[in-house]
Structures are given as structure tokens and as C-alpha cells.
Amino acid sequence: MTSRQTKEANLLISESADFNVTAKMQKMPKGYIDKWHQHPWHQIIFPFEGIVQTKVANSQFVIPHSGMLFIPANTPHESFALTDTQFIGIYLKPVLNPEFNKELNKGFNKNYPLTTKAISVTPFLRELILQIKNCVNNSVISEQEISNLLAVLIDQISAGQSYKMTLILPIDRRLMTIFKALMTNPQRDTKLSEWAKKVGASERTLSRLFTKELGMTFPLWRQHLRLISSLSLLESKLSVQEVAFKVGYNSDSSFIYAFKNLYKQTPQQYRNSGFRLGTRINAK
């Protein structure tokens, strides 16, 4: 069944047939699943609050405010809100109006990529996305100006640095029980043997399921979950030390080490980029 969000997005696209781009703000409460769907235009998912995970084919992408996801047109995907999330959805016409290529590129055709790509958002790319969003339905901005921005966007998507940030969601109901409990309380330090008793399976069975479904051991997967959970807490007023304790670390130094090892930046660096962004967004 098509969700309300998907229907609204595709209606917006159909109403924007004469343009090369449209955009809308979207909200997803924690735990919301926007089940498998697709759009006739390319899509950019750019969260400015919270974290969303999107599955495309056999790949899963976690998207925080420091990243964006480009999804080609007619690509089935499913999104899951790991936290309360607000994001900018930008929809891009796959075949640009002829004037775009003729006037901007003098015969050289610029086109969007044809594969899904998670991209680290630089300050420049962030400003570009915000500018494109603000130009949509702005009668003062000409189509030529928007086309200029889209030409730059195509270059940024093509040349942008890919990143890999994943938290593979389990399918087995017993693993899903563990996932939901840890997402609610990532500080929880229940051992796998204890979980086995709670979910009605042997420790060996659970260990095998983690390796089979998630491609990693339970302790490593739990660490990824804790670090993913920390991203939304870093958007709050809690200190880094308080965030570390809330997601199950005994010290802020061990948390910072694990965070930097996985995300190639410190928690404070991640936090600073989000605070700057938060002052720039009009959520209406």
C-alpha cells in the first residue's frame, strides 16, 4: 500500500512537470517505515534533524545531517526513521528541459548519475541544497538561475565523496526484538546469553543469526547501534560525556575513539556542523 508521504511526493512531481526540480519538507516520527516505493524523478534525501535509514536493493544507507542520499528515478526503496526526523526531499527531473543543456553547456549534455550514492555533505553542498530548496516556487527566481544551480548540483553529486554509514536492520523476529529494545535504551548491557532466554532461542542460534543476517558479531553490531543512536543525542544540549554514558560507554574518551574510528570525525566536529545547519532551516 502506497503511503501518504509517497502519494504527496508523487503528486508534487506531477504538478511540477514544466520544471526541472521541486522540493518539500517531510517529517517521520521515530520508528516510522515508509515501505517500498519509488518516484518518477530522482530524489535527494537530506535530513536536517534526526536520522533516517534507507534500503535500496541489497544496500542500506544511514543518513544523518552530515550526509545526503541520491536515489535515481524509479528505484524502489524503503526508509526507516531511526529517530524523529525532518528532512528536505528534493526531486529532480531525470530528463532536463532542452534549454538547460543548450544554454548552459553549449551542446554538452550534463546528466545525473544512474546509481544510488550516499554523499558526505560539505559546507558548499549544504548551501547549494538549501539554495535550491528556497528557489522552488519562488517567483522572483528565474528558471535560468535554478538551472545554473542544478548544473553545479550535478557536478557535486558526481564528484562528491561517498561515505558508508550503515546499521543493518534484522529480519528475524528475535533479532528485531533485541533491536527495538536497544534502540529504546542503547545503554542496556544485556549479554547475548541473557537475550537468548528473553527471546526464546539458544545463544548459538542468535550468534549464527547475527552473522548470517547482519554480517557481524553481536558486540560489533551493538557498538554500531550505539554510535548511530549517539548522532541524534549530539543534536541536543547534552555534553559529549553525557551522550557517551547514555549510549553505554563508560568514558567519553572511549566513546570519542570509537566514534572517530567509525565516522572519521570527532563527536564535537559532527555536532558543530549540525548546530550551524539548524540555524539555517525553515521547517515550514
BAFI-3210 file (N, C-alpha, C; in Angstrom, 3 decimals, decimal comma, padded with zeros to 6 digits):
// residues 284
n [1|2|3|4|5|6|7|8|9|10|11|12|13|14|15|16|17|18|19|20|21|22|23|24|25|26|27|28|29|30|31|32|33|34|35|36|37|38|39|40|41|42|43|44|45|46|47|48|49|50|51|52|53|54|55|56|57|58|59|60|61|62|63|64|65|66|67|68|69|70|71|72|73|74|75|76|77|78|79|80|81|82|83|84|85|86|87|88|89|90|91|92|93|94|95|96|97|98|99|100|101|102|103|104|105|106|107|108|109|110|111|112|113|114|115|116|117|118|119|120|121|122|123|124|125|126|127|128|129|130|131|132|133|134|135|136|137|138|139|140|141|142|143|144|145|146|147|148|149|150|151|152|153|154|155|156|157|158|159|160|161|162|163|164|165|166|167|168|169|170|171|172|173|174|175|176|177|178|179|180|181|182|183|184|185|186|187|188|189|190|191|192|193|194|195|196|197|198|199|200|201|202|203|204|205|206|207|208|209|210|211|212|213|214|215|216|217|218|219|220|221|222|223|224|225|226|227|228|229|230|231|232|233|234|235|236|237|238|239|240|241|242|243|244|245|246|247|248|249|250|251|252|253|254|255|256|257|258|259|260|261|262|263|264|265|266|267|268|269|270|271|272|273|274|275|276|277|278|279|280|281|282|283|284]
n.u [000,846|000,590|002,160|001,021|002,938|004,446|002,487|001,909|004,394|004,721|002,505|003,208|005,392|004,117|002,677|004,655|005,620|006,506|008,846|012,310|012,946|011,696|010,658|010,206|009,461|009,713|008,418|009,172|008,173|009,923|010,656|008,913|008,058|008,514|007,279|008,302|008,693|008,644|009,804|008,994|010,903|014,379|015,627|016,700|017,592|017,874|018,544|017,870|017,360|017,520|017,731|017,686|017,251|017,764|016,824|018,012|017,671|020,022|021,455|022,016|021,567|022,558|021,500|022,554|022,624|024,976|025,210|023,881|021,499|021,399|018,994|018,269|015,732|012,703|013,636|013,174|012,748|013,050|012,363|013,382|012,761|015,128|015,195|013,121|012,554|013,307|013,415|014,737|013,275|014,335|013,381|014,255|014,054|014,527|015,134|016,344|014,973|015,298|016,409|018,084|020,448|021,266|021,649|023,299|025,408|026,290|025,834|027,012|025,925|024,736|024,111|022,328|023,724|023,318|023,157|022,555|023,740|025,452|026,448|028,951|028,223|029,482|030,249|029,796|028,133|025,958|024,984|024,278|022,190|020,292|019,846|018,720|016,382|015,099|014,637|012,620|009,317|009,560|008,805|010,419|012,841|014,460|014,014|016,366|018,293|017,821|018,480|021,195|022,059|021,382|023,123|025,533|024,914|024,730|027,422|028,453|027,218|028,242|031,001|031,174|032,256|031,882|030,321|030,208|027,866|026,251|023,582|022,598|019,390|017,681|015,926|014,811|012,474|013,282|015,761|014,900|013,434|015,496|016,784|014,825|014,620|017,193|017,381|015,577|016,802|019,902|021,955|021,723|023,131|022,824|023,764|024,420|023,706|021,776|019,862|019,111|017,558|015,435|014,232|013,631|015,464|018,514|021,810|023,743|022,219|021,299|023,770|024,593|022,580|023,059|025,493|024,734|022,514|023,290|025,953|027,979|029,352|027,430|028,394|029,818|027,832|026,102|027,712|027,786|025,087|024,875|026,538|025,211|022,864|023,895|024,149|021,753|021,478|023,613|022,645|021,291|021,325|022,977|026,114|029,147|030,204|027,941|026,348|027,927|027,700|024,953|024,638|025,931|028,722|031,590|033,284|034,017|036,228|036,604|034,290|034,638|036,868|035,860|033,818|035,215|036,797|034,941|033,426|035,210|035,532|035,360|032,969|032,323|032,989|031,125|028,795|029,039|028,719|026,051|024,727|025,240|023,823|021,216|020,391|019,787|017,613|014,304|011,570|009,068]
n.v [-001,201|002,171|004,827|007,815|009,846|009,138|009,333|012,085|013,164|012,182|013,341|016,017|015,984|015,393|017,716|019,453|019,260|020,990|021,993|021,685|020,843|020,150|020,503|019,512|019,719|017,117|015,026|012,398|010,315|008,714|005,333|005,077|003,577|004,004|002,272|000,064|001,861|004,091|006,835|008,874|010,743|011,609|011,497|013,393|012,843|014,685|015,022|017,348|017,191|014,616|011,085|008,983|005,784|004,208|001,688|000,273|-001,931|-004,386|-002,854|-000,738|002,469|004,775|007,963|010,857|014,337|015,114|013,998|013,024|011,378|010,233|009,106|007,376|007,917|005,989|003,953|001,405|001,800|001,779|003,440|004,042|005,561|006,191|007,903|010,636|012,501|015,100|016,058|017,392|016,818|016,610|016,686|015,676|016,263|013,631|013,765|016,564|019,785|020,803|023,367|023,666|022,126|023,234|026,024|026,196|024,392|024,379|022,390|020,206|017,505|017,374|015,098|013,446|011,075|007,474|005,679|004,787|006,851|007,639|010,589|012,575|015,599|018,610|021,953|023,681|022,131|021,807|024,456|024,792|022,912|023,984|026,436|025,657|024,446|026,683|028,144|026,911|027,325|030,037|032,989|035,076|034,104|033,100|030,557|030,140|030,796|028,781|026,581|027,035|026,468|023,761|022,671|022,881|021,258|018,719|018,272|018,234|015,990|013,970|014,204|014,110|012,971|009,666|007,972|005,488|004,480|002,451|000,657|-002,335|-003,580|-006,114|-009,082|-011,414|-012,180|-012,468|-011,240|-008,725|-008,022|-007,621|-005,500|-003,419|-003,074|-002,189|000,137|001,690|001,820|002,278|002,096|-000,187|-003,212|-005,916|-009,289|-011,589|-014,191|-013,773|-012,423|-014,506|-016,146|-014,424|-014,068|-016,581|-018,443|-020,248|-019,256|-019,840|-020,038|-017,378|-016,083|-017,186|-016,195|-013,429|-013,291|-014,339|-012,725|-010,069|-009,847|-009,539|-009,761|-009,927|-008,085|-006,189|-005,243|-004,117|-002,048|-000,441|000,251|001,746|003,914|004,996|005,742|007,747|009,903|011,376|012,257|013,953|016,157|017,425|019,342|018,042|017,229|015,958|013,972|013,212|012,196|010,016|008,328|007,838|006,206|003,939|003,893|003,803|005,898|009,199|009,328|006,753|006,605|008,759|007,822|005,470|006,616|008,382|006,551|005,153|007,126|009,002|011,549|013,702|013,536|016,179|017,655|016,633|017,468|020,299|020,890|020,258|022,063|024,494|024,138|023,870|026,432|027,528|026,490|026,637|025,180|025,083]
n.w [000,000|-000,898|000,786|002,515|002,401|000,132|-001,878|-001,730|-002,447|-005,075|-006,278|-006,090|-007,800|-010,252|-010,577|-011,136|-013,673|-015,677|-014,806|-013,715|-011,198|-007,927|-004,478|-001,041|002,486|004,854|007,454|009,724|012,254|014,983|014,371|012,261|009,181|005,848|003,539|000,820|-002,140|-004,982|-007,041|-009,906|-010,536|-009,920|-006,548|-003,716|-000,443|002,374|005,559|008,180|010,748|013,042|012,100|009,311|007,859|004,800|002,572|-000,362|-002,876|-002,150|-000,428|002,422|003,784|006,172|007,014|008,249|009,397|008,296|005,880|002,627|000,512|-002,753|-004,935|-007,816|-010,366|-010,354|-008,734|-006,515|-003,018|000,584|003,584|006,951|009,999|012,262|014,363|015,565|012,752|010,429|007,098|004,024|000,997|-002,200|-005,531|-008,727|-012,135|-014,395|-017,186|-018,359|-019,220|-022,637|-023,006|-020,880|-021,278|-023,710|-023,299|-021,038|-021,295|-023,872|-025,868|-024,652|-022,891|-019,658|-017,157|-014,499|-012,133|-012,468|-010,474|-007,037|-004,404|-001,468|000,002|001,486|003,009|002,204|003,440|001,259|-000,462|001,213|001,417|-001,234|-001,590|000,187|-001,040|-003,495|-002,572|-001,471|-003,744|-005,138|-006,232|-005,966|-007,201|-007,833|-008,549|-011,466|-014,025|-015,324|-013,413|-011,544|-013,120|-013,416|-010,820|-010,692|-012,534|-011,191|-009,030|-010,211|-010,832|-008,227|-007,092|-008,705|-008,255|-005,539|-002,294|-001,410|001,341|003,931|006,054|008,022|009,554|009,824|009,576|011,337|010,204|011,219|013,750|016,409|016,550|015,856|018,090|019,932|018,669|018,783|021,540|022,210|020,709|022,043|024,521|024,382|026,181|027,531|028,714|028,277|027,999|025,273|025,898|027,837|026,360|024,732|026,392|026,825|024,308|023,442|022,237|021,526|022,640|020,751|018,423|018,126|017,818|015,405|013,736|013,833|012,484|009,997|009,083|009,601|009,182|011,048|014,413|017,491|019,571|017,978|016,241|018,125|019,029|016,720|016,641|018,990|018,392|016,204|017,525|019,105|017,412|017,130|019,748|019,937|018,726|020,633|023,757|025,440|026,977|025,463|027,061|028,563|026,510|025,759|028,032|027,987|025,784|026,493|026,981|029,093|029,460|028,203|026,574|025,468|023,979|022,169|020,786|019,530|017,995|016,275|014,961|013,463|012,069|011,161|012,197|015,064|017,827|018,569|016,287|014,494|015,807|015,728|013,004|012,677|014,401|013,162|010,825|011,772|012,401|010,020|008,711|007,552|008,660|007,591]
ca.u [000,000|001,381|001,999|000,589|004,111|004,790|001,442|002,094|005,609|004,492|001,567|004,014|006,183|003,231|002,287|005,855|006,115|007,127|010,071|013,383|013,163|010,740|011,160|009,269|009,911|008,987|008,657|008,946|008,385|010,793|010,057|008,055|008,610|007,919|007,539|008,863|008,029|009,572|009,363|009,364|012,065|015,452|015,353|017,752|017,144|018,845|018,000|018,454|017,096|017,290|018,473|016,846|017,971|017,062|017,274|017,900|018,131|020,662|022,282|021,328|022,295|022,153|021,682|022,462|022,659|026,261|025,199|022,662|021,389|020,845|018,325|017,805|014,302|012,118|014,400|012,443|013,486|012,264|013,040|013,038|013,214|015,784|014,801|012,238|013,363|012,816|014,379|014,377|013,223|014,468|013,047|014,956|013,585|015,610|015,489|016,241|014,435|016,343|017,069|019,115|021,701|021,647|022,115|024,342|026,529|026,677|025,856|027,489|024,820|025,006|023,040|022,517|024,199|022,275|023,255|022,347|025,009|025,467|027,495|029,266|027,797|030,417|029,548|029,354|026,992|024,848|024,437|023,677|020,909|019,372|019,506|017,795|015,105|014,485|014,284|011,411|008,091|009,907|008,563|011,479|013,985|014,202|014,371|017,782|019,072|017,684|019,266|022,605|022,285|021,306|024,366|026,535|024,498|025,127|028,865|028,692|026,804|029,184|032,347|031,093|032,893|030,936|030,596|029,484|027,387|025,127|023,135|021,745|018,220|017,422|014,649|014,312|011,685|014,020|016,755|014,175|013,113|016,722|016,998|013,880|014,957|018,431|017,119|014,897|017,774|021,206|022,857|021,483|024,332|022,407|024,619|023,699|023,135|020,557|018,888|018,645|016,473|014,305|013,567|013,294|016,412|019,797|022,842|024,392|021,308|021,354|025,088|024,585|021,688|023,744|026,491|024,054|021,674|023,882|027,339|028,909|029,025|026,511|029,044|030,152|026,568|025,613|028,522|027,286|023,787|025,110|027,097|024,112|021,980|024,547|024,055|020,611|021,747|024,568|021,887|020,681|022,216|023,787|027,556|029,663|030,328|026,594|025,948|028,691|027,106|023,590|024,663|026,569|030,179|031,998|034,043|033,890|037,392|036,349|033,243|035,249|037,743|035,022|033,108|036,153|037,250|033,892|032,900|036,329|035,450|035,015|031,576|032,162|033,004|029,809|027,825|029,170|028,137|024,601|024,245|025,259|022,742|019,931|020,023|019,545|016,480|012,919|010,916|007,711]
ca.v [000,000|003,396|005,693|009,191|010,626|008,829|009,913|013,536|013,469|011,923|014,364|017,229|015,796|015,508|019,121|020,236|018,703|022,023|022,455|020,693|020,472|020,561|020,120|019,626|019,292|015,935|014,579|010,987|010,033|007,579|004,026|005,081|002,919|004,364|000,988|000,081|002,762|004,724|008,112|009,007|011,636|011,368|012,075|013,622|012,863|015,464|015,302|018,425|016,827|013,186|010,141|008,051|004,723|003,852|000,458|000,251|-003,264|-005,076|-001,900|000,101|003,717|005,636|009,339|011,900|015,675|015,322|013,269|013,019|010,194|010,440|007,895|007,582|007,770|004,650|002,992|001,044|001,992|001,785|004,270|003,793|006,662|005,713|008,881|011,647|013,025|016,046|016,131|018,034|015,932|017,337|015,801|016,200|015,675|012,830|014,323|018,008|020,536|021,026|024,660|023,532|021,693|024,130|027,325|026,127|023,519|024,571|021,135|019,106|017,083|017,020|014,267|012,938|009,683|006,462|004,762|005,366|007,299|008,386|011,594|013,456|016,953|019,684|023,233|024,209|021,349|022,132|025,748|024,589|022,239|024,941|027,450|025,042|024,290|028,002|028,680|026,261|028,125|031,436|033,657|036,058|033,370|032,651|029,178|030,151|030,762|027,435|025,698|027,226|025,730|022,328|022,285|022,711|020,105|017,508|018,113|017,900|014,602|013,099|014,281|014,073|011,853|008,690|007,510|004,273|004,510|001,527|-000,153|-003,295|-003,944|-007,553|-009,558|-012,399|-011,514|-012,477|-010,172|-007,454|-007,726|-007,068|-004,198|-002,432|-002,820|-001,410|001,473|002,406|002,030|001,804|001,919|-001,537|-004,028|-007,314|-010,202|-012,372|-015,360|-013,314|-012,163|-015,804|-016,575|-013,499|-014,174|-017,972|-019,078|-020,516|-018,254|-020,230|-019,671|-015,924|-015,739|-017,564|-015,277|-012,143|-013,438|-014,592|-011,604|-008,746|-009,884|-009,168|-010,308|-009,124|-006,917|-005,177|-004,648|-003,262|-000,825|000,384|000,789|002,792|005,092|005,585|006,391|008,951|011,006|012,237|012,878|015,038|017,312|018,018|020,180|017,188|017,265|014,744|012,975|012,723|011,363|008,771|007,489|007,461|005,133|002,744|003,953|004,107|007,152|009,955|009,060|005,532|006,963|009,597|006,957|004,622|007,499|008,858|005,389|004,757|008,226|009,836|012,879|013,609|013,908|017,631|018,113|016,285|018,339|021,678|021,011|020,221|023,295|025,555|023,879|024,070|027,848|027,982|025,807|026,993|023,873|025,193]
ca.w [000,000|-001,013|001,951|002,259|002,018|-001,256|-002,728|-001,754|-003,207|-006,496|-006,747|-006,252|-009,021|-011,420|-010,702|-011,464|-014,934|-016,510|-014,155|-013,594|-009,800|-006,907|-003,154|000,072|003,801|005,287|008,823|010,011|013,673|015,272|014,147|011,068|007,996|004,562|002,887|-000,531|-003,075|-005,921|-007,598|-011,321|-010,630|-008,963|-005,232|-002,728|000,949|003,147|006,891|008,971|012,141|013,168|011,270|008,564|007,152|003,570|001,927|-001,820|-003,274|-001,031|000,314|003,396|003,994|007,278|006,551|009,270|008,799|007,622|004,615|001,825|-000,337|-004,091|-005,408|-009,194|-010,639|-010,488|-007,938|-005,301|-001,772|001,812|004,582|008,352|010,849|013,477|015,377|014,980|011,650|009,428|006,007|002,764|-000,161|-003,466|-006,644|-009,902|-013,393|-014,988|-018,492|-018,182|-020,348|-023,643|-022,832|-019,838|-021,895|-024,798|-022,822|-020,016|-021,605|-025,264|-026,597|-023,813|-022,045|-018,270|-016,640|-013,152|-012,068|-012,609|-009,346|-005,706|-003,833|-000,208|-000,179|002,605|002,656|002,522|003,650|-000,034|-000,932|002,106|000,987|-002,552|-001,383|000,801|-002,034|-004,448|-001,868|-001,312|-005,063|-005,638|-006,042|-005,712|-008,484|-008,082|-009,105|-012,837|-014,346|-015,692|-012,168|-010,986|-013,979|-013,054|-009,576|-010,970|-013,215|-010,133|-008,235|-010,937|-010,617|-006,825|-006,877|-009,417|-007,673|-004,080|-001,600|-000,871|002,700|004,292|007,428|007,976|010,680|009,136|010,368|011,275|009,678|012,178|014,803|017,672|016,455|015,844|019,491|020,517|018,032|019,316|022,944|022,277|020,179|023,123|025,592|023,888|027,321|028,056|028,532|028,355|027,238|024,276|026,584|028,508|025,307|024,247|027,277|026,684|023,002|023,167|021,311|022,165|022,360|019,493|017,324|017,956|017,284|013,989|013,030|013,683|011,419|008,726|008,653|009,775|008,726|012,120|015,725|018,297|020,184|016,977|015,790|019,210|019,020|015,621|017,045|019,988|017,735|015,437|018,499|019,629|016,457|017,462|021,049|019,715|018,267|021,823|024,559|026,303|026,730|024,829|028,128|028,866|025,373|025,865|029,071|027,600|024,785|027,019|027,140|030,466|029,479|026,964|025,720|024,693|023,016|021,131|019,986|018,681|017,069|015,256|014,201|012,520|011,268|010,678|012,795|016,480|018,113|018,582|014,892|013,957|016,469|015,251|011,664|012,826|015,010|012,148|009,886|012,422|012,423|008,652|008,109|007,829|008,571|007,046]
c.u [000,883|001,104|001,540|001,760|004,473|003,776|001,623|003,310|005,374|003,464|002,312|004,840|005,309|002,798|003,452|006,457|006,840|008,450|011,097|013,580|011,967|011,247|010,063|009,951|009,079|009,381|008,359|009,181|009,258|010,037|009,186|008,777|007,828|008,225|007,886|008,027|009,083|008,955|009,786|010,536|013,147|015,090|016,646|017,090|018,225|018,244|018,654|018,138|016,802|018,078|017,489|017,740|017,133|017,683|016,992|018,508|018,748|021,536|021,422|022,202|021,711|022,480|021,478|022,534|023,980|026,328|023,901|022,676|020,735|020,287|017,810|016,304|013,917|012,931|013,609|013,323|012,518|013,036|012,483|013,602|013,807|015,485|013,705|013,057|012,603|013,861|013,815|014,388|013,280|014,257|013,514|014,488|014,732|016,090|015,262|015,667|015,555|017,104|018,209|020,458|022,190|022,278|023,296|025,591|026,968|026,852|026,349|026,397|025,296|023,825|023,369|023,061|023,023|022,310|023,035|023,690|024,772|026,672|027,697|028,970|028,816|029,625|029,023|028,115|025,761|024,179|023,729|022,300|019,877|018,925|018,511|016,417|014,373|014,051|012,981|010,186|008,370|009,832|009,647|012,677|013,626|014,594|015,846|018,664|019,008|018,507|020,753|022,950|022,284|022,549|025,471|026,203|024,909|026,610|029,160|028,307|027,815|030,541|032,351|031,708|031,833|031,307|029,770|029,140|026,138|024,825|022,130|020,609|017,945|016,057|014,005|013,635|012,434|015,095|016,080|013,753|014,306|016,972|016,104|014,216|016,194|018,256|016,412|015,874|019,138|022,221|022,782|022,640|024,029|023,279|023,773|023,047|021,836|019,461|018,287|017,466|015,227|013,523|013,258|014,166|017,703|020,786|023,523|023,524|021,354|022,679|025,153|023,717|022,329|024,754|025,823|023,313|022,410|025,355|028,355|028,464|028,066|027,207|029,365|028,891|026,008|026,411|028,065|025,960|023,964|025,635|026,054|023,171|022,578|024,376|022,904|020,819|022,722|023,892|021,191|021,707|023,072|025,266|027,981|029,784|028,968|026,076|026,634|028,055|025,722|023,563|025,544|028,072|030,525|032,786|033,858|035,059|037,184|035,273|033,826|036,119|036,917|034,312|034,027|036,635|036,230|033,518|033,951|036,214|035,067|033,539|031,354|032,163|031,662|028,748|027,863|028,538|026,624|024,041|024,239|024,100|021,390|019,476|019,621|018,246|015,154|012,098|009,513|007,679]
c.v [001,252|004,324|007,087|010,040|010,405|009,437|011,418|013,919|013,280|012,880|015,669|017,158|015,988|016,949|020,009|019,821|019,720|022,529|021,328|020,198|020,902|020,033|020,245|019,179|018,086|015,571|013,089|010,760|008,795|006,266|003,936|004,415|003,380|003,204|001,156|000,925|003,316|006,010|008,197|009,959|011,165|012,040|012,281|013,659|013,557|015,806|016,538|018,226|015,336|012,366|009,203|007,005|004,291|002,609|000,546|-001,062|-003,953|-004,159|-001,083|001,298|004,456|007,067|010,303|013,266|015,967|014,595|013,474|011,773|010,576|009,111|008,142|007,333|006,301|003,561|002,653|001,228|002,039|002,551|004,010|004,921|006,099|006,631|009,753|012,425|014,056|016,130|016,897|016,962|016,779|016,341|016,447|015,486|014,908|013,362|015,822|018,679|020,868|022,328|024,589|023,172|022,687|025,413|027,227|025,391|023,556|023,239|019,959|018,733|016,705|016,222|013,789|011,510|008,711|005,445|005,510|005,717|008,070|009,306|012,382|014,891|017,973|020,960|023,820|023,472|021,624|023,440|025,622|023,943|023,202|026,002|026,896|024,888|025,622|028,613|028,104|027,094|029,569|032,178|034,670|035,406|032,846|031,186|029,081|030,059|029,380|026,439|025,825|026,423|024,223|021,824|022,026|021,478|018,798|017,234|017,656|016,454|013,651|013,045|014,126|012,826|010,932|008,351|006,256|004,335|003,647|000,945|-001,123|-003,721|-005,435|-007,860|-010,528|-011,694|-011,460|-011,397|-008,806|-007,046|-007,083|-005,665|-003,126|-002,074|-001,939|-000,017|002,327|002,753|001,495|001,571|000,493|-002,463|-005,519|-008,190|-011,032|-013,594|-014,992|-013,011|-013,475|-016,303|-015,717|-013,724|-015,614|-018,631|-019,355|-019,407|-018,550|-019,835|-018,169|-015,490|-016,033|-016,608|-013,906|-012,205|-013,573|-013,358|-010,274|-008,696|-009,481|-009,802|-009,384|-007,923|-005,807|-004,473|-003,708|-001,963|000,112|001,033|001,923|004,070|005,785|006,342|007,691|010,151|011,944|012,931|014,039|016,289|018,013|018,873|019,360|017,348|015,961|013,631|012,376|011,825|010,008|007,818|006,988|006,342|003,962|002,737|004,391|005,403|007,876|009,674|007,804|005,776|007,761|008,751|006,108|005,445|007,931|007,718|004,993|005,877|009,227|011,299|012,710|013,936|015,418|018,205|017,825|017,229|019,752|021,864|021,023|021,490|024,435|025,384|024,215|025,511|028,354|027,466|026,418|025,734|023,931|024,766]
c.w [000,000|000,162|001,529|001,789|000,557|-002,216|-002,860|-002,589|-004,701|-007,093|-006,993|-007,532|-010,258|-011,653|-011,120|-012,800|-015,808|-015,941|-014,072|-012,172|-008,960|-005,568|-002,118|001,358|004,219|006,710|008,935|011,505|013,858|015,095|012,911|009,900|006,776|003,631|001,413|-001,483|-004,032|-006,450|-009,066|-011,549|-009,668|-007,636|-004,447|-001,360|001,760|004,511|007,506|010,449|012,189|012,162|010,586|007,905|005,958|002,954|000,438|-002,289|-002,053|-000,186|001,276|003,720|005,193|006,875|007,718|008,600|008,092|006,285|003,860|000,965|-001,651|-004,568|-006,825|-009,342|-010,789|-009,789|-006,676|-004,064|-000,602|002,870|005,976|009,196|012,137|014,656|014,768|013,958|010,828|008,329|004,816|001,681|-001,421|-004,600|-007,942|-011,165|-014,060|-016,329|-018,409|-019,419|-021,330|-023,456|-021,823|-020,475|-022,941|-024,283|-021,872|-020,471|-023,065|-025,999|-025,787|-022,810|-020,649|-017,756|-015,235|-013,196|-012,143|-011,478|-008,030|-005,086|-002,545|-000,240|001,110|002,187|003,143|002,811|002,345|-000,531|-000,077|001,680|-000,353|-002,421|-000,799|-000,195|-003,053|-003,811|-001,775|-002,644|-005,599|-005,259|-005,650|-007,039|-008,832|-008,767|-010,490|-013,005|-014,723|-014,447|-011,528|-011,796|-013,697|-011,801|-009,823|-011,689|-012,199|-009,295|-008,905|-010,736|-009,193|-006,515|-007,506|-008,735|-006,159|-003,484|-001,011|000,569|002,958|005,765|007,470|009,347|010,086|010,063|010,231|010,687|010,665|013,362|016,134|017,679|016,459|017,254|020,188|019,974|018,649|020,760|023,060|021,683|021,228|024,244|025,156|024,996|027,876|027,703|028,652|027,459|026,283|024,918|027,304|027,496|024,805|025,084|027,072|025,396|022,607|022,122|022,066|021,814|021,029|018,297|017,061|017,344|015,793|013,178|012,827|012,544|010,054|008,217|008,619|009,415|009,772|013,430|016,469|018,936|019,180|016,482|016,853|019,284|017,916|016,008|018,052|019,336|016,868|016,376|019,018|018,702|016,791|018,801|020,913|019,161|019,434|022,568|025,523|025,969|026,064|025,865|028,473|027,747|025,454|026,871|028,660|026,566|025,216|027,143|028,560|030,581|028,167|026,028|024,876|023,642|021,856|020,210|019,018|017,614|015,933|014,380|013,138|011,560|010,787|011,109|014,261|016,687|018,081|017,169|014,230|014,513|015,906|013,882|011,746|013,413|014,006|011,184|010,499|012,447|011,044|008,055|008,536|007,597|007,986|005,593]
res [m|t|s|r|q|t|k|e|a|n|l|l|i|s|e|s|a|d|f|n|v|t|a|k|m|q|k|m|p|k|g|y|i|d|k|w|h|q|h|p|w|h|q|i|i|f|p|f|e|g|i|v|q|t|k|v|a|n|s|q|f|v|i|p|h|s|g|m|l|f|i|p|a|n|t|p|h|e|s|f|a|l|t|d|t|q|f|i|g|i|y|l|k|p|v|l|n|p|e|f|n|k|e|l|n|k|g|f|n|k|n|y|p|l|t|t|k|a|i|s|v|t|p|f|l|r|e|l|i|l|q|i|k|n|c|v|n|n|s|v|i|s|e|q|e|i|s|n|l|l|a|v|l|i|d|q|i|s|a|g|q|s|y|k|m|t|l|i|l|p|i|d|r|r|l|m|t|i|f|k|a|l|m|t|n|p|q|r|d|t|k|l|s|e|w|a|k|k|v|g|a|s|e|r|t|l|s|r|l|f|t|k|e|l|g|m|t|f|p|l|w|r|q|h|l|r|l|i|s|s|l|s|l|l|e|s|k|l|s|v|q|e|v|a|f|k|v|g|y|n|s|d|s|s|f|i|y|a|f|k|n|l|y|k|q|t|p|q|q|y|r|n|s|g|f|r|l|g|t|r|i|n|a|k]
***
